[in-house]
Amino acid sequence: GNTTLTIAGAAGTIARKVTGSFPSATITIYIAGTLDLATIYSDDGSPPTAKANPFTSGSDGTWFAYVPDGRYDVKFSGGGITSPFTI
């Protein structure tokens, strides 16, 4: 998240980069190297339950999806993210 945490105390002030969270961010999962939306699921049942793609992270920034074996790109946007990024 590239968030800066600043701590002030008797010994002075320090600033450190920490991982931030992004509540209510939009999560979009693509087939790797494409803009094709991946088919994703909300569980691993038999059959699995389809999940919307894109979807929104929780109020605490957590998210999950079940995906078939393969390679995927995950894009994060909205929810306070000023510049969308993909991993």
Z-matrix of the N, CA and C atoms (Angstrom, degrees):
N
C 1 1.418
C 2 1.513 1 114.01
N 3 1.341 2 118.09 1 -12.46
C 4 1.459 3 121.82 2 178.14
C 5 1.523 4 111.49 3 52.76
N 6 1.322 5 116.74 4 43.20
C 7 1.454 6 123.03 5 179.00
C 8 1.522 7 108.75 6 -94.80
N 9 1.332 8 117.29 7 139.94
C 10 1.454 9 120.90 8 177.80
C 11 1.512 10 109.32 9 -97.42
N 12 1.325 11 115.92 10 127.97
C 13 1.455 12 123.24 11 176.59
C 14 1.517 13 106.79 12 -104.68
N 15 1.323 14 117.38 13 124.43
C 16 1.463 15 121.93 14 179.19
C 17 1.514 16 108.23 15 -111.42
N 18 1.340 17 116.12 16 128.61
C 19 1.456 18 122.05 17 -179.73
C 20 1.521 19 108.30 18 -121.40
N 21 1.320 20 115.57 19 121.50
C 22 1.468 21 120.83 20 178.70
C 23 1.522 22 108.56 21 -107.81
N 24 1.315 23 115.78 22 139.61
C 25 1.457 24 119.99 23 179.30
C 26 1.516 25 110.80 24 -161.29
N 27 1.323 26 115.95 25 -173.52
C 28 1.459 27 122.10 26 -177.29
C 29 1.527 28 111.85 27 -60.14
N 30 1.332 29 116.63 28 -32.09
C 31 1.465 30 120.15 29 -177.75
C 32 1.523 31 112.57 30 -85.01
N 33 1.326 32 117.67 31 -0.67
C 34 1.461 33 121.08 32 -178.92
C 35 1.516 34 111.53 33 122.86
N 36 1.304 35 115.29 34 -165.20
C 37 1.460 36 121.66 35 -178.55
C 38 1.517 37 109.30 36 -120.20
N 39 1.331 38 116.40 37 135.93
C 40 1.460 39 121.27 38 175.85
C 41 1.524 40 108.90 39 -125.47
N 42 1.308 41 116.23 40 150.61
C 43 1.466 42 121.88 41 175.96
C 44 1.519 43 107.56 42 -127.64
N 45 1.316 44 116.52 43 131.89
C 46 1.461 45 122.34 44 -179.33
C 47 1.516 46 109.70 45 -134.20
N 48 1.326 47 115.67 46 143.93
C 49 1.466 48 120.88 47 173.77
C 50 1.526 49 108.10 48 -77.31
N 51 1.328 50 115.95 49 135.02
C 52 1.460 51 122.02 50 177.94
C 53 1.532 52 108.13 51 -135.34
N 54 1.311 53 115.89 52 166.40
C 55 1.449 54 120.52 53 175.15
C 56 1.516 55 108.27 54 -79.15
N 57 1.316 56 117.19 55 125.00
C 58 1.457 57 121.56 56 178.51
C 59 1.519 58 110.28 57 -95.00
N 60 1.310 59 115.86 58 169.48
C 61 1.459 60 120.07 59 174.45
C 62 1.528 61 108.15 60 -117.72
N 63 1.307 62 115.60 61 157.49
C 64 1.452 63 121.02 62 -176.33
C 65 1.524 64 109.53 63 -128.76
N 66 1.331 65 116.57 64 84.96
C 67 1.468 66 119.29 65 177.71
C 68 1.521 67 111.51 66 -58.49
N 69 1.305 68 115.19 67 140.99
C 70 1.467 69 123.15 68 177.32
C 71 1.526 70 114.03 69 58.99
N 72 1.332 71 116.85 70 29.84
C 73 1.459 72 120.93 71 174.67
C 74 1.527 73 109.16 72 -74.83
N 75 1.326 74 115.77 73 157.83
C 76 1.457 75 121.16 74 175.07
C 77 1.520 76 108.28 75 -92.65
N 78 1.323 77 116.59 76 127.07
C 79 1.455 78 123.29 77 179.06
C 80 1.525 79 107.16 78 -110.42
N 81 1.334 80 116.07 79 125.80
C 82 1.457 81 121.03 80 178.01
C 83 1.522 82 108.22 81 -125.77
N 84 1.319 83 117.23 82 127.80
C 85 1.463 84 121.70 83 -177.96
C 86 1.522 85 108.73 84 -111.54
N 87 1.347 86 114.54 85 123.18
C 88 1.462 87 122.51 86 -178.88
C 89 1.524 88 110.38 87 -113.12
N 90 1.330 89 116.20 88 154.53
C 91 1.458 90 120.96 89 166.56
C 92 1.533 91 105.46 90 -62.73
N 93 1.327 92 118.05 91 131.60
C 94 1.466 93 122.18 92 -173.64
C 95 1.523 94 112.26 93 -50.77
N 96 1.337 95 114.88 94 133.17
C 97 1.451 96 121.15 95 175.64
C 98 1.516 97 115.45 96 77.89
N 99 1.332 98 117.16 97 6.47
C 100 1.466 99 120.99 98 -178.89
C 101 1.524 100 109.28 99 -132.17
N 102 1.318 101 116.09 100 177.59
C 103 1.457 102 121.99 101 169.94
C 104 1.527 103 110.32 102 -108.41
N 105 1.347 104 115.97 103 20.26
C 106 1.465 105 121.92 104 177.95
C 107 1.530 106 108.89 105 -82.39
N 108 1.335 107 116.17 106 123.23
C 109 1.460 108 119.82 107 178.64
C 110 1.521 109 110.36 108 -65.47
N 111 1.322 110 115.46 109 135.13
C 112 1.459 111 120.83 110 177.23
C 113 1.524 112 109.81 111 -79.00
N 114 1.312 113 116.45 112 150.54
C 115 1.459 114 121.59 113 170.14
C 116 1.517 115 106.41 114 -80.80
N 117 1.335 116 116.18 115 123.67
C 118 1.468 117 120.50 116 -176.98
C 119 1.525 118 109.13 117 -127.85
N 120 1.334 119 115.13 118 165.03
C 121 1.453 120 121.13 119 -174.76
C 122 1.528 121 110.48 120 -134.41
N 123 1.331 122 115.58 121 158.62
C 124 1.460 123 121.38 122 178.53
C 125 1.527 124 112.86 123 -97.39
N 126 1.336 125 117.05 124 -4.20
C 127 1.467 126 121.30 125 177.10
C 128 1.527 127 108.77 126 -158.15
N 129 1.324 128 115.07 127 177.11
C 130 1.470 129 119.12 128 178.68
C 131 1.520 130 111.08 129 -112.42
N 132 1.343 131 115.64 130 32.50
C 133 1.457 132 121.10 131 -179.64
C 134 1.515 133 112.15 132 -65.80
N 135 1.327 134 114.21 133 179.02
C 136 1.451 135 119.72 134 179.37
C 137 1.523 136 108.13 135 -126.64
N 138 1.314 137 120.28 136 93.55
C 139 1.468 138 126.02 137 5.12
C 140 1.537 139 111.04 138 -82.94
N 141 1.347 140 116.90 139 159.49
C 142 1.466 141 119.93 140 177.76
C 143 1.529 142 110.91 141 -70.82
N 144 1.325 143 115.69 142 157.11
C 145 1.462 144 122.03 143 179.18
C 146 1.521 145 109.73 144 -90.09
N 147 1.337 146 116.61 145 124.41
C 148 1.466 147 121.11 146 179.86
C 149 1.524 148 110.31 147 -60.92
N 150 1.323 149 116.14 148 146.88
C 151 1.460 150 122.69 149 178.00
C 152 1.523 151 108.01 150 -124.99
N 153 1.331 152 116.86 151 141.11
C 154 1.462 153 121.19 152 177.98
C 155 1.526 154 110.14 153 -61.55
N 156 1.308 155 116.12 154 145.04
C 157 1.462 156 122.65 155 176.73
C 158 1.525 157 106.55 156 -138.84
N 159 1.336 158 119.23 157 109.82
C 160 1.461 159 127.86 158 11.71
C 161 1.531 160 112.68 159 -80.11
N 162 1.360 161 114.06 160 170.48
C 163 1.453 162 121.36 161 177.43
C 164 1.529 163 108.21 162 -141.56
N 165 1.320 164 117.11 163 174.29
C 166 1.462 165 122.38 164 -175.00
C 167 1.521 166 110.85 165 -110.28
N 168 1.336 167 116.41 166 136.41
C 169 1.471 168 120.24 167 176.39
C 170 1.529 169 109.17 168 -68.49
N 171 1.314 170 115.56 169 164.32
C 172 1.461 171 121.59 170 -178.65
C 173 1.525 172 112.81 171 -70.93
N 174 1.319 173 115.60 172 174.50
C 175 1.463 174 121.18 173 -179.73
C 176 1.525 175 111.93 174 -66.14
N 177 1.332 176 117.29 175 -14.78
C 178 1.466 177 121.57 176 175.82
C 179 1.530 178 111.99 177 -104.68
N 180 1.329 179 117.33 178 6.24
C 181 1.458 180 122.23 179 177.81
C 182 1.518 181 115.06 180 89.52
N 183 1.323 182 118.19 181 -4.14
C 184 1.464 183 119.99 182 -179.30
C 185 1.527 184 111.01 183 -76.03
N 186 1.319 185 115.25 184 154.46
C 187 1.463 186 121.11 185 177.60
C 188 1.519 187 108.69 186 -155.36
N 189 1.325 188 115.81 187 160.72
C 190 1.458 189 120.92 188 175.25
C 191 1.524 190 109.25 189 -158.70
N 192 1.305 191 115.02 190 160.26
C 193 1.459 192 122.23 191 171.76
C 194 1.520 193 107.58 192 -160.68
N 195 1.300 194 116.18 193 146.34
C 196 1.453 195 121.94 194 171.09
C 197 1.516 196 106.70 195 -95.41
N 198 1.326 197 116.53 196 132.59
C 199 1.467 198 120.92 197 -179.22
C 200 1.529 199 109.04 198 -132.80
N 201 1.327 200 116.89 199 149.02
C 202 1.465 201 119.20 200 174.94
C 203 1.535 202 109.66 201 -63.37
N 204 1.333 203 116.45 202 158.82
C 205 1.466 204 119.87 203 175.40
C 206 1.514 205 109.09 204 -51.66
N 207 1.303 206 116.71 205 137.54
C 208 1.453 207 120.71 206 179.52
C 209 1.511 208 110.87 207 157.33
N 210 1.322 209 115.94 208 -169.04
C 211 1.458 210 122.70 209 179.32
C 212 1.520 211 108.60 210 -116.36
N 213 1.333 212 115.36 211 136.58
C 214 1.456 213 120.87 212 -173.89
C 215 1.524 214 110.93 213 -137.99
N 216 1.327 215 115.61 214 152.69
C 217 1.458 216 123.23 215 169.43
C 218 1.523 217 106.16 216 -108.14
N 219 1.338 218 116.42 217 134.44
C 220 1.460 219 121.21 218 179.68
C 221 1.525 220 107.98 219 -116.34
N 222 1.335 221 115.65 220 119.29
C 223 1.463 222 121.56 221 -178.70
C 224 1.523 223 109.79 222 -102.81
N 225 1.333 224 115.68 223 134.60
C 226 1.455 225 123.55 224 178.37
C 227 1.526 226 108.21 225 -113.73
N 228 1.333 227 117.26 226 129.55
C 229 1.461 228 121.34 227 178.92
C 230 1.531 229 108.91 228 -150.67
N 231 1.338 230 116.68 229 169.55
C 232 1.463 231 120.93 230 -179.91
C 233 1.511 232 111.90 231 64.16
N 234 1.317 233 117.45 232 -167.29
C 235 1.464 234 121.77 233 175.79
C 236 1.522 235 114.00 234 57.19
N 237 1.319 236 117.78 235 31.18
C 238 1.458 237 121.12 236 -179.64
C 239 1.513 238 114.20 237 92.35
N 240 1.322 239 117.90 238 -0.46
C 241 1.465 240 121.49 239 177.48
C 242 1.527 241 107.16 240 -80.12
N 243 1.334 242 116.75 241 114.68
C 244 1.458 243 119.59 242 -175.92
C 245 1.515 244 112.27 243 -77.26
N 246 1.315 245 117.55 244 -29.19
C 247 1.466 246 121.59 245 178.45
C 248 1.526 247 108.05 246 -132.47
N 249 1.337 248 118.47 247 107.82
C 250 1.467 249 120.43 248 -179.03
C 251 1.527 250 111.61 249 -51.89
N 252 1.329 251 115.49 250 146.25
C 253 1.467 252 119.84 251 178.86
C 254 1.516 253 109.92 252 -139.19
N 255 1.328 254 115.15 253 156.08
C 256 1.457 255 122.43 254 -176.91
C 257 1.516 256 109.40 255 -126.02
N 258 1.338 257 115.60 256 137.33
C 259 1.475 258 120.35 257 173.23
C 260 1.506 259 108.54 258 -120.83
